[in-house]
C-alpha cells in the first residue's frame, strides 16, 4: 500500500488500515524499532494488530 504524501495535509497522517486522513493530534500511534504506523482509531489499530498477529503465527516455508 503506497501513500501519496502530497495528498495528505502536513498536519494529518493516513490511517494504515482504512487510509482516511487523520489529524496528527488525534491519531493512534504504533511505534516499532524501524517505523511508525498511524491509525484513525482503536478499531483500525485492533484490526491491524490482529492481522499482524495472524501473519506472524502463520507457518513459514523453510529456507534451504
Buried (B, 14 or more C-beta within 10 A) or exposed (E): EEEEEEEBEEEBBBBBBBEEBBEEEEBBEBEEEEEEBBBBBEEBBEBBBEEEEEEEEEEEEEEE
